[in-house]
Amino acid sequence: MAEFRIEIVALSDERIRPFLDKVRDQATLSYVCLFVGDRIFYVQRVALALDVATAEVIGVGTLAPTDEMGSGGPTIIGVWVVPPARKGGVATQIICALATESERLYEAPASVDALSPGGIAACRKAVALGAHLNVREHTGHRADLK
Ligand SMILES: CC(C)(COP(=O)(O)OP(=O)(O)OC[C@H]1O[C@@H](n2cnc3c(N)ncnc32)[C@H](O)[C@@H]1OP(=O)(O)O)[C@@H](O)C(=O)NCCC(=O)NCCS
């Protein structure tokens, strides 16, 4: 597993759009579920996971001051990690960084709707590492996100 670091940036950061285009091309359902419409409209801050050696983006997580309906408190909306970098702790560190950013910027813990088995596991891991998060686990559906 390559060494990585997390950087928190604004949604306007020039590295984000090309990465989301890659998600759209590789995993259309994830792109639609996590990164379009209301889900991106409210986003203010993005955690980028960067390969230390190449500076390539290997994962993202998005944070909004509200949920996708424009109500509620800060919300982590979409997390996606490139398949070759999975199961190496990238999503866990993205979620931990966004939890810290939520408390810094919005002075409130973030909520997250965990949709996939991997998303649920990464949120549980982040909480176990001390992240302050309100995790809502959605286990009723059968399809995993790619
Ligand atoms: C879900 C996703 C973000 C996880 O990313 P990741 O970088 O592999 O996650 P981590 O390495 O931080 O894993 C954290 C924990 O979750 C577990 N985990 C990861 N993927 C898993 C999966 N698909 N099923 C079950 N557990 C999983 C890991 O084993 C790890 O647990 P451990 O520390 O006890 O071994 C990634 O698989 C992905 O982008 N999936 C498609 C989009 C998606 O589902 N996003 C989340 C929506 S809520």
The ligand as a Gaussian input file, in Angstrom:
#p B3LYP/6-31G(d) Opt

LIG

0 1
 C      -16.263000       2.036000       0.928000
 C      -14.869000       2.563000       0.579000
 C      -14.915000       4.078000       0.615000
 C      -13.876000       2.019000       1.629000
 O      -12.596000       2.566000       1.342000
 P      -11.263000       1.919000       1.935000
 O      -10.185000       2.917000       1.763000
 O      -11.077000       0.565000       1.349000
 O      -11.663000       1.764000       3.474000
 P      -10.620000       1.459000       4.677000
 O       -9.397000       0.806000       4.127000
 O      -10.441000       2.711000       5.458000
 O      -11.422000       0.376000       5.507000
 C      -11.914000       0.594000       6.815000
 C      -12.458000      -0.699000       7.339000
 O      -13.521000      -1.126000       6.499000
 C      -13.280000      -2.448000       6.011000
 N      -13.812000      -2.501000       4.656000
 C      -13.406000      -1.806000       3.586000
 N      -14.143000      -2.131000       2.503000
 C      -15.038000      -3.069000       2.909000
 C      -16.071000      -3.771000       2.255000
 N      -16.380000      -3.592000       0.954000
 N      -16.821000      -4.638000       2.986000
 C      -16.566000      -4.818000       4.304000
 N      -15.584000      -4.167000       4.991000
 C      -14.839000      -3.301000       4.291000
 C      -11.766000      -2.585000       6.052000
 O      -11.374000      -3.921000       6.086000
 C      -11.444000      -1.818000       7.317000
 O      -11.684000      -2.592000       8.465000
 P      -10.449000      -3.115000       9.375000
 O       -9.608000      -1.918000       9.681000
 O      -11.158000      -3.683000      10.549000
 O       -9.732000      -4.096000       8.516000
 C      -14.417000       2.064000      -0.831000
 O      -14.545000       0.669000      -0.893000
 C      -15.241000       2.677000      -1.957000
 O      -14.884000       3.743000      -2.487000
 N      -16.395000       2.030000      -2.286000
 C      -17.304000       2.549000      -3.302000
 C      -18.071000       3.790000      -2.796000
 C      -18.689000       3.610000      -1.430000
 O      -19.204000       2.572000      -1.067000
 N      -18.617000       4.703000      -0.633000
 C      -19.159000       4.764000       0.688000
 C      -20.613000       5.122000       0.636000
 S      -21.309000       5.275000       2.273000

